[in-house]
């Protein structure tokens, strides 16, 4: 599985307009350079991170992904089409990419994961239940590749976002029990 970074002027322009921001030729040049920067940085660790995501999840990616890079949009990222908004720090872009790739992985394996997600936290929304395995995997991968300080920054940032601010405390409370793949963990744990 590979991530192919793509910069589309029309897509960036569309999302800028939807965000009520101006778009210029300067932005197009800036984002093309950013695409090259994130691509070069990610490629150095891509294989190791993808293998770790698959190992920790017990699942396999089905296909490579195009990842669009944009300057402005409401969210930091979306998983389909895989799109990342430019961040001030390149490492934050990569940690967001890890999170979104895990969304993609669960989508690739939805027949295996949906039944397990349905059984956990029955009183909570589907989005909350979906983010429990996503954040468990995210935490393990970010901690391994970027360290506890970066993980702390990620959690602090994501605690400002609706839903993630509810899911992270639960994930952190059950994380010490997460020792096997996410599939085994969800099958064996008696989660609320």
Helices and strands as residue ranges (DSSP letters): E 3-6, H 9-18, H 25-43, H 46-57, E 65-70, E 77-79, E 82-85, H 90-108, H 110-119, H 126-158, H 164-174, G 175-177, H 182-188
